[in-house]
Structure formats: C-alpha cells, structure tokens
Amino acid sequence: MACTTILVGKKATADGSTIVARNEDFGHAFNPKRFIVVTPDKQPRHYQSVTSKIKIDLPDDPLRYTAVPETAPMQKKMGIWGEAGINAANITMSATETSTTNSRILGIDPLVKKGIGEEDLVTIVLPYIHSAREGVQLLGSYLEKYGTYESNGVAFSDKDEVWYMETIGGHHWAAKRVPDDCYVAAPNWFSITDFEFQSDDTMASTDLEDMIKQHNLNIDHSQHYNFRHIFGSHQDSDYRYNVPREWYIQKLFNPSDVEAPDNPNLPFARQPEQQLTIEDIKYALSSRYQRTPYDPYDKRGSEADRHAFRPIGLQRNSEVHLLQIRNNVPESVAGICWLAFGPNAFNAIVPFYTNVEDTPALYRDTKEHFNINNMYWVTHLLATIIDDHPNRYQASLEDMKQKTVAAGRHVLLMTDPAADQLKGDQLHQKLQEANETTAQQAYKLAMKCLGELVETGSLQIRLNF
C-alpha cells in the first residue's frame, strides 16, 4: 500500500487550471520509471494483463496519450503499469491510489482474482475518453463486467471537472466530483465521505444503494450516506499510515484549522485558505511533517515521535505527477504533465507539454539499473547523499528545486505564445523542443547540485590525517 493523491478544482488553483496529482510509491526503494507517448499505432487492440492474465479486446480508435510506465524489462515481469497521463483530448487519468476496505463489503462482493487492476487501468481507459465523466463511466463498466482484484482510487479531470472514483468490493464503485473551489487529499484508505445518489456530482454502480440497504451497511443509522464509514477501514494501521498524511496536507492548505493527526473524520474535500499553486502541491507530496515533532529529520520530537507516522515523501516514491489542464491558454498547449522521478523529498518537478509525439530521452529511456544519464537514477544518487546529512545539504537542494521549477515555468511562458499559430507536425515539434530544453535544464541543475554535495561533503570525510 502506497501513494498519496491531491486533486484540485479550477476555482481553487491560482491560475484557474484543474489539477490531478499523485505520488506513485512502490514496495521497496527502486522501481525505475519512464515518461513516454503512446501513439495510436502502438496502442494494443487485444490487451492481456500480466498479473491476472485477463484478456480484453479494445476499441480500434484510440487517442494518443502520455504515460509513466515500467521499463521494458520490468513490463515483461509485471506488465505496463501506465499510472498517469493526458490524452489528445486533454483528459487526464491517474491510476491508482491503493485503498482499503472492510470485511463487511468483501463478504458481500469478494475481490475477483482474475479481474482488472492498477497494471491495466490507464491502458484500457485513457485512450478512449473525451471527458472526465466519460472516464468514470468507462472504467465503471469495466469494473462491473470484469471485476477487480484490489481496492483502488482513480482520478480523472478535464478543463472543467475533477472526479475521484473508488472501487468497492469486486464489482462495485462510486465517484464524486471535486467541487470547483475545493481540493481533496487522499491517502491509502477509502476517502469519499458524504454521498448523494440523486446528484449530478456523483456516479455509482447501478445497484450500490440497494446493496447498502439490503445488507444493512449504513452504520450511521440514517438516510445519510458516509461512504468512508460504510466501505472503509478503521484498523490500527490506518492511524499511523493513512490518517496523518491527510491531516498534514489539510494542515498545509488550511493552517488556521486545528485538527488531531489521528482524526479519522477529516472531510473529503475542503476549500483552501489560499488558491493553490503547482509549488504548493509538490511541497505537500514531498513532505515529511516539517515543523512538527513527527519530522524524521527534526530533533524537536522524541525518537518515537519522529517515527510515529508514515511520511508522504519517502524513499519508496517512484515518481510524482501533477496533471494540469490550463484554462488560460489555447487547447493545443493546455495539457501539462509536471513530473519528477525518485524520492520526492530530493527531486525537482518540471513541466512537459503532452501534445507531442515523443518525450525527452532523459526521462524516456530509463535503465533498469543505475545510469547517470537517467533523471530517475540521478534523483536516487542525490537522495543517498543528502539523507545522511539533510541539514548540511539543505541549501543546495532547495536552490536546485527553485531554479528547476523557475526554468520550466520560463520555458512555458516563452513557448505558449510561440506555439499559438502552429498546427500539426510544426506544433508537435515546437512543443517537443520546449520539453527537451526543460529536461536538459533539469538535468544540468541536478548535476550542479550533485557537484555541490560532493564538494561540501568531501570536507567532512573523517578518513584524514
């Protein structure tokens, strides 16, 4: 169980964009990732999962889309795991936020061993949708037909709407639209709370309400439905692993509210006290409870405090993506995948246009084992050095992060108007050149930071005479 999701409606962001963001975490430190474009000719028509062996015939009219899959050798062992992307219609999808459930629902609707799961979802859904609602509906139809072998949360967005969808048991599901002026912070447990079946802002499997009534699942003893109470878990591990992450993100975005870090009834969606930026969301997804006793790097708490809760940014981060659909630019340049590889406390996020036919080699051609020419492995190298003395290297790390994001923002600022009059291949080429500039700048700044770490650290080597 890993990952942390943040979703933001268009009236809650500083520039009016919609944002779907998530850390992809893994079971151990290394899970090399790459950033690619899947063109229609490369999209499978007859899909087979490696995990469950399920076979699905896919439509013959896929859209081009970006993805953040495994490396080629890992795909043979594990499958594609496309994770996140934006398609040619500027629709985003992030899959998945591994979730929790309880024995009541699993007894009624058991998980399906040979169903669909995280490995499959982006590949079988994202190329075929033209709105966020359509994404929920298509995935819902697959869940009802094939079932799933795991509990997951999935996010979709377009220029107007952001939706969060959660699987329920083997074949059921529910989804709720994020209010335009709100954000959602979702850790690895069931997140949707208040739910109204007769609403334009919700969707669910057709028999979900009947199932709740038939099996007496509404433990609140009222006509009001709190899905976290009905379908979620409340195990001891949730109060160490899940609840504190939601608490800390809400603490960052709503600092005037005081909540306990083990409060299981935090709201699903909240209005932030200030409109949110890309930098705010990246900071939250890289955080470790800074300025609290629970920060593993801080001495203000006891040893027990510093290891009380699972951090959001940790060594098992494989990548972080912020999928942004902008409303203040032409559609041709509206889709931006902000991306960083490796442990998020030690990396810098960069913006890539998604209306392209190819991606920069620094992010596309990740090797399975260490290679200094891959951004994924450069981040792990930085993390390995900085973790030993975080205060010593803090200035260099913060300088790299700020300059990298600033450089990426400047590329967008220069490219948006230049691309406005371009179409077809000329447009794609212009955006690919911008992406390459962004990638090269990010790599140069990461290597500069690495050099500073070596120079500073060398002065502290104890083996001297």
C-alpha positions in Angstrom: 0.0 0.0 0.0 1.5 3.3 -1.1 0.8 6.6 -3.0 -0.8 9.9 -2.0 -3.3 11.8 -4.1 -4.1 15.5 -4.3 -6.9 16.8 -6.5 -7.8 20.5 -7.1 -10.8 22.1 -8.7 -10.3 25.1 -11.1 -11.5 27.7 -8.7 -9.1 26.5 -6.0 -6.0 27.0 -8.2 -4.1 30.3 -8.7 -4.4 30.1 -12.5 -7.8 28.5 -12.9 -6.5 25.1 -14.1 -7.7 21.7 -12.9 -5.0 19.5 -11.3 -4.8 15.8 -10.6 -1.6 14.9 -8.7 -0.3 11.7 -7.1 2.9 10.1 -5.7 3.4 6.7 -7.2 5.1 4.6 -4.5 6.5 1.1 -4.6 7.1 -1.8 -2.2 10.9 -1.0 -2.0 13.2 1.8 -2.9 13.8 1.1 -6.6 11.2 1.0 -9.3 12.6 2.7 -12.4 10.0 4.7 -14.3 9.9 6.4 -17.7 7.8 9.1 -19.4 6.5 8.1 -22.9 4.0 8.9 -25.5 1.7 6.1 -26.8 0.6 6.8 -30.4 -2.4 5.1 -31.8 -0.3 2.6 -33.8 1.4 1.5 -30.6 -1.8 1.0 -28.6 -2.7 -2.7 -28.2 -6.0 -3.8 -29.7 -6.0 -7.2 -27.9 -4.8 -6.5 -24.3 -3.7 -9.1 -21.9 -2.7 -8.4 -18.3 0.5 -10.0 -16.9 -0.9 -10.0 -13.3 -4.3 -11.6 -13.8 -4.0 -12.9 -17.4 -7.3 -11.2 -18.3 -7.8 -10.6 -22.0 -9.7 -7.5 -23.2 -10.5 -6.5 -26.8 -10.1 -2.8 -27.0 -11.7 -0.3 -29.5 -9.9 0.4 -32.8 -9.9 4.2 -32.4 -7.5 5.1 -29.6 -6.3 8.6 -28.9 -2.6 9.4 -28.5 -1.7 9.7 -24.8 1.2 10.0 -22.4 2.0 7.5 -19.7 4.6 6.8 -16.9 5.1 3.0 -17.2 7.7 0.5 -16.1 10.9 -0.1 -18.0 10.8 -2.6 -20.8 12.4 -5.5 -18.8 10.0 -4.8 -15.9 7.0 -4.8 -18.2 7.7 -8.4 -19.2 7.7 -9.3 -15.5 4.9 -7.0 -14.2 3.0 -5.5 -17.1 2.7 -1.9 -18.3 1.5 0.0 -15.2 0.9 3.2 -17.2 0.0 5.1 -14.0 -0.8 8.5 -15.3 -1.3 10.5 -18.5 -3.1 13.1 -20.6 -4.6 12.1 -23.9 -5.0 14.1 -27.1 -8.4 15.4 -25.9 -6.8 16.9 -22.8 -8.3 14.4 -20.5 -6.2 13.2 -17.5 -6.2 10.0 -15.6 -4.2 8.9 -12.6 -4.4 5.2 -11.5 -4.2 4.2 -8.8 -4.4 5.3 -5.2 -4.3 1.9 -3.5 -7.2 1.9 -1.0 -8.6 -0.1 1.9 -12.0 -1.6 2.6 -13.6 -3.9 5.3 -14.8 -7.4 5.7 -18.5 -6.5 5.5 -18.3 -5.5 1.9 -15.7 -8.2 0.9 -18.1 -10.8 2.3 -20.9 -9.5 0.0 -18.8 -8.7 -3.1 -15.4 -10.5 -2.9 -12.5 -9.3 -5.0 -12.0 -11.0 -8.3 -8.7 -12.8 -8.7 -8.7 -12.7 -12.5 -10.2 -9.2 -12.7 -8.6 -5.8 -13.7 -6.2 -3.7 -11.5 -3.7 -1.0 -11.4 -1.5 -2.6 -14.0 -4.2 -2.3 -16.6 -6.4 0.8 -16.0 -4.6 3.6 -17.8 -4.0 1.4 -20.9 -7.6 0.3 -21.2 -9.4 3.6 -20.4 -7.4 6.7 -21.1 -7.1 6.4 -24.9 -10.9 6.2 -25.3 -12.3 9.0 -23.3 -13.3 12.6 -24.1 -14.3 13.9 -20.7 -13.6 13.2 -17.1 -17.2 11.9 -16.6 -16.7 9.6 -19.6 -13.6 8.2 -17.9 -15.6 7.3 -14.8 -18.4 5.7 -16.8 -16.0 3.6 -19.0 -14.0 2.3 -16.0 -17.2 1.7 -14.2 -18.4 -0.5 -17.0 -15.2 -2.5 -17.0 -15.4 -3.0 -13.2 -18.9 -4.3 -13.4 -18.1 -6.6 -16.3 -14.7 -8.0 -15.3 -14.4 -7.2 -11.6 -11.2 -6.1 -9.8 -8.7 -7.9 -7.6 -7.8 -4.9 -5.4 -9.3 -1.8 -3.8 -8.3 1.4 -5.6 -9.0 5.1 -6.1 -8.7 6.6 -9.6 -8.8 10.3 -10.6 -9.9 11.9 -13.9 -10.0 15.5 -15.0 -10.8 17.8 -18.0 -10.6 21.6 -18.2 -13.8 21.9 -16.1 -14.2 18.9 -13.8 -12.1 16.7 -11.5 -13.5 13.3 -10.4 -12.4 10.8 -7.8 -13.6 7.2 -8.2 -13.2 4.4 -5.7 -13.7 0.7 -6.2 -16.0 -1.1 -3.7 -15.5 -4.9 -3.4 -15.1 -6.8 -6.6 -17.6 -5.2 -8.9 -19.0 -2.0 -7.3 -17.8 1.6 -7.4 -18.6 5.2 -6.6 -17.3 8.5 -7.8 -17.7 12.1 -6.7 -16.8 15.3 -8.4 -14.4 17.6 -6.6 -16.1 21.0 -6.0 -14.5 23.7 -8.2 -13.4 25.7 -5.2 -12.0 22.7 -3.2 -9.1 20.2 -3.0 -9.0 16.6 -2.0 -6.1 14.9 -0.1 -6.4 11.1 -0.4 -4.1 8.6 1.3 -4.3 4.8 1.1 -7.8 4.4 2.5 -11.4 5.0 1.5 -11.8 8.7 1.0 -15.3 9.6 -0.1 -17.5 10.7 2.8 -20.9 12.3 2.2 -22.6 10.8 -0.9 -25.9 11.6 -2.5 -27.1 9.2 -5.1 -29.5 11.6 -6.8 -26.9 14.2 -7.8 -25.2 15.4 -10.9 -21.9 15.4 -8.9 -21.9 11.7 -8.1 -21.9 8.4 -10.0 -22.1 4.9 -8.8 -22.7 1.3 -9.9 -26.4 0.8 -10.5 -27.2 -1.4 -7.6 -25.0 0.2 -5.0 -27.7 1.9 -2.9 -29.8 -1.3 -3.0 -26.9 -3.3 -1.7 -26.3 -0.9 1.2 -29.9 -1.2 2.2 -30.3 -4.9 1.7 -27.2 -5.7 3.8 -27.7 -3.1 6.5 -24.3 -1.4 5.7 -25.2 2.1 6.8 -23.8 2.0 10.3 -24.8 5.7 10.9 -28.5 4.6 11.3 -29.8 7.3 9.0 -30.6 8.1 5.4 -27.3 10.0 5.2 -24.5 8.0 3.5 -20.9 8.4 4.7 -19.1 6.0 2.3 -15.9 6.1 4.4 -17.9 4.7 7.3 -19.7 2.2 5.1 -17.0 0.9 2.9 -13.7 2.0 4.5 -11.4 0.5 7.1 -10.6 1.7 10.6 -7.7 -0.5 11.6 -4.9 0.5 13.9 -2.5 0.8 11.0 -4.7 3.5 9.4 -4.0 5.8 12.3 -0.2 5.5 11.7 -0.1 5.0 7.9 -3.0 6.9 6.4 -4.8 9.4 8.5 -1.7 11.5 9.4 -1.0 12.1 5.7 -4.4 13.5 5.1 -4.1 15.6 8.3 -0.8 17.1 7.3 -1.9 18.1 3.8 -5.0 19.7 5.2 -2.8 21.4 7.8 -0.7 22.9 5.0 -3.6 24.2 2.9 -5.9 25.2 5.9 -3.3 26.3 8.5 -5.8 28.1 10.7 -7.8 24.9 11.4 -6.5 22.8 14.2 -7.1 19.0 13.9 -5.5 16.0 15.6 -3.3 13.9 13.4 -5.3 10.8 14.2 -8.8 12.2 13.4 -10.5 9.7 11.1 -13.3 12.1 10.2 -11.4 14.7 8.2 -13.6 15.9 5.3 -13.2 14.5 1.8 -13.0 18.0 0.2 -12.0 21.4 1.7 -11.7 24.9 0.5 -8.1 26.0 0.8 -7.3 29.2 2.6 -5.4 30.4 -0.4 -5.5 29.4 -4.0 -3.1 26.6 -4.7 -0.1 26.5 -7.0 2.0 23.7 -8.5 4.7 24.5 -5.9 2.2 24.1 -3.1 1.1 20.7 -4.3 4.6 19.4 -5.0 5.7 20.5 -1.5 2.8 18.6 0.1 3.6 15.5 -1.9 7.3 15.7 -0.9 6.6 16.4 2.8 7.6 14.6 5.9 5.6 16.5 8.6 8.0 19.5 8.6 7.7 21.9 11.6 6.0 19.2 13.7 7.5 16.7 16.2 6.9 14.0 13.6 9.6 15.1 11.1 12.2 12.3 10.9 14.9 14.9 10.3 13.9 17.2 13.1 15.2 16.9 16.7 12.2 18.7 18.3 10.3 15.4 18.8 11.3 12.3 20.6 12.7 9.2 18.8 9.1 7.8 19.0 7.6 11.0 17.6 10.0 11.1 14.6 8.9 7.6 13.5 5.3 7.7 14.6 3.7 8.3 11.1 4.4 7.3 7.6 5.8 10.4 5.7 4.3 11.5 2.3 7.7 11.9 0.7 9.9 8.8 1.3 12.4 6.6 -0.3 9.8 4.4 -2.0 8.5 7.2 -4.2 8.9 6.1 -7.8 7.6 9.3 -9.4 5.2 12.2 -8.8 3.0 13.6 -11.5 0.8 16.7 -11.5 -1.5 16.6 -14.5 -2.6 20.1 -15.2 -5.3 21.2 -17.8 -4.9 25.0 -18.1 -7.8 27.3 -19.0 -5.9 30.4 -19.7 -4.1 29.2 -22.9 -5.2 27.6 -26.2 -6.3 23.9 -26.1 -3.2 22.9 -28.1 -0.9 23.7 -25.2 -3.3 23.3 -22.3 -2.2 19.8 -21.1 0.9 19.8 -18.9 2.4 16.8 -17.1 4.6 18.1 -14.3 6.9 15.2 -13.5 9.7 14.2 -11.2 11.3 10.7 -10.6 12.5 9.0 -7.5 12.2 10.1 -3.8 10.2 13.3 -3.9 12.0 15.0 -0.9 15.1 15.1 -3.1 13.8 15.9 -6.6 12.5 18.9 -8.6 9.4 18.8 -10.7 9.3 20.0 -14.3 6.5 20.8 -16.8 6.2 18.8 -20.1 3.7 19.6 -22.8 1.6 16.5 -23.6 0.5 17.4 -27.1 3.6 15.7 -28.5 4.7 12.6 -30.4 7.8 11.9 -28.3 9.4 12.7 -24.9 13.0 13.7 -23.9 15.5 10.8 -23.6 16.5 11.8 -20.1 13.0 10.9 -18.9 12.1 8.3 -21.6 15.0 5.9 -21.7 15.3 5.0 -18.0 17.5 1.9 -17.5 16.7 -0.9 -15.1 19.9 -0.4 -13.2 21.9 2.7 -12.2 22.8 5.1 -15.1 23.9 8.6 -14.5 22.2 9.7 -17.8 18.7 9.0 -16.4 16.9 11.5 -14.3 15.4 8.7 -12.2 18.8 7.5 -11.1 20.2 11.0 -10.6 17.5 11.6 -8.0 18.4 8.4 -6.2 22.0 9.4 -6.1 21.1 12.8 -4.6 18.8 11.1 -2.1 21.5 8.7 -1.0 23.9 11.5 -0.2 21.5 14.1 1.3 19.7 11.7 3.6 22.8 11.1 5.7 23.2 14.9 6.5 20.0 16.7 5.5 20.8 20.0 7.2 24.3 20.1 5.7 22.9 19.9 2.2 19.6 21.7 2.6 20.7 24.9 0.9 21.9 23.2 -2.3 18.8 21.1 -2.5 16.4 24.0 -2.1 18.4 26.0 -4.6 18.1 23.2 -7.2 14.4 22.8 -6.6 13.6 26.5 -7.0 15.8 27.1 -10.1 14.5 24.0 -11.8 10.8 24.9 -11.4 11.6 28.5 -12.4 13.4 27.3 -15.6 10.5 25.1 -16.5 8.0 27.9 -15.9 10.0 30.2 -18.1 10.0 27.7 -21.0 6.2 27.5 -20.8 6.0 31.3 -20.7 8.1 31.6 -23.9 6.6 28.7 -25.7 2.9 29.2 -25.2 2.6 32.3 -27.5 5.1 31.0 -30.0 3.1 27.8 -30.4 -0.3 29.6 -30.7 -0.2 29.9 -34.5 1.3 26.4 -35.2 -0.6 23.2 -36.1 0.2 19.6 -36.8 3.8 18.5 -37.0 5.1 22.0 -36.6 3.2 22.4 -33.3 4.4 19.0 -32.1 8.0 19.8 -33.0 7.9 23.1 -31.2 6.5 21.6 -28.0 9.0 18.7 -28.2 11.8 21.2 -28.4 10.5 23.0 -25.4 10.3 19.7 -23.5 13.8 18.9 -24.4 15.0 22.3 -23.2 13.2 21.7 -19.9 14.7 18.3 -19.5 18.2 19.4 -20.2 17.9 22.3 -17.8 16.6 20.0 -15.0 19.5 17.6 -15.6 22.1 20.4 -15.6 20.7 21.8 -12.3 20.6 18.3 -10.7 24.2 17.6 -11.7 25.2 21.1 -10.4 23.5 20.2 -7.1 25.3 16.8 -7.0 28.7 18.6 -7.5 28.0 20.9 -4.6 27.1 17.9 -2.4 30.4 16.2 -3.3 32.4 19.4 -2.7 30.7 20.1 0.6 30.7 16.5 1.8 34.4 15.9 0.9 35.4 18.5 3.5 33.7 16.3 6.2 35.3 13.0 5.3 36.7 11.5 8.6 39.4 9.4 7.0 42.1 12.1 7.1 45.5 12.5 8.8 
